[in-house]
């Protein structure tokens, strides 16, 4: 569950709030849509949800972990992913399967577990036929699916 209580955020040197006194609860298996004009705070909210930004007031908690505590932020980012507008800026590897394996390797998982997880998420995002493709050959939508994987 993700919980925001009276969350406010202002960017440095900004005259006003990007987000002000937001209360929100997102329960497990619940989906929400956030809509609004450019500059209305959608991206700021997303960055607050995964701990890239910290509120100036209020609290953001993911599964009971407060983003205010530095030791919780890595775990929060594992639980709340963020897809940036330009997927190319998130892709580092030479092959699709290597891109997916990269994060798992950094977690220190066993190679057989990594292989299983890579195959599983490739199937989940319908990209199993592209495992050996270089990411730069993918379409924009395929790159987004790869970033999600």
N, C-alpha and C positions, 0 to 999 in steps of 0.2 A: 504494500500500500504506500502511496505517496501522499504526504500531508503538508499543506502550506497553511501557516497560521499568521495572519496579519503581516504578510511578507511585503516589504518595500525595497526598492533598489533605485539608486541614482548613480549615473556614471560620473566619474571625476570631471570637474569643470563644467558640469551640466547645471542648468538653472532649475530644472524640475525633476520629478520622478519619472523613471521609465516604467516602473511598476509601483503601485501604491496600495497598501493594505489588502492584499489578495488573500482570500481564504479559499482553499480548494482541497478536496479529498478525491483521490483516484484509487479505487479499490482493485484488487486482483481481478484480471480478466475483463476489466472495464476499459472502454475506449472513449476518448474525448476528441473533439476537434476544436482547435483554437484558430479563430479567424479575426482578421482586422486589417486595417490599412497599414501601409508602410509606416514604420516608426511607432506603431501602437504598442509594442512590447512583446510580441510573439517570440522572437528569437531570444530576448532577454529572459523570458519565462523559461524557455527550453534550457538555456544555460544555467539558470538557477536550479532547475530540476535535477541536473546531473552534476552539480557542484563546480562547474567551471566559473560561475559567479557566486558570490556569497551575499546574502541579503544585508542591507544596512539596518534593517529592523525586521522582527519576526523570525520565524523558523521554518526551514525546509527539512523534512524528515522522509527518508526512503526506508521502508521496512523497519522503522524505529531508529534508524541511524541518522543523526543530525549532521547536516553539511557543515555546521560551525566547528565541529571537531575534525581537525586535520587528519587524524588516523582513520576516519570513516570515508574520506573522499574517494579513495581508490575503489573501495567496495561499492560505493554509490555509483561510480562510473561504470562498474561492471554490470550493475542492475538497470541503469538508465542510459541507453545509448543515444548518441546524437549524430544525425546525418547532416553534414554541412551542405550548403547550396551547391558547392562545386566538388563533386566526388573525386576528381583528379587530384585535389589537394590532400586527399586522405589515402591515396594508393601509393604503395612503396615497392611492391615486389614485381618480379618478372612474369609470374604466372598466377592465374586466378587461385589455384589451390595453395600456392605459397603465401598469397596475401591473407587467406583465411587462417593458415597455419601460424602465421607470424605472431599473433596475439596469444595463441595457445602455447607456443614455444616459450614465450616470455612468462607464462604462468608456471613453467616447469613441468608440464604434463609429459607423461610417457609417450614415446613416438606412436605406439599402437593406438593409444587413446586419441591422439591428435588426428591420426588417419581416420578413425571412426567418426570423430566430430566433424572433420572437414567434409567427408562424404555425406553425413547427415544434413548439414546445413546447405550444401550444394543442392541436395534434393529438395529441401524445404523452400528454397528460392528458385527452383526450376532452372538451375544453372549447371547440372551435372555434366552436360555435353561440352561445357566450356572450361573444365578444370585445367586443361593444358594450354589455354589461350593466354596471350599477354593481355593484361587489362586495357592497354591503350587501343586494342582492336575492338573493344566492346562498345555498344551504343551507350548513350547517356543513361537510359533506363537500366541497362544491364550493369553499368558501373554503380548505380545507386543500390541495386540488389546485392552486388558484391560487398559494398560497404555495410549493408545491413547484415549480411552473412558474417 
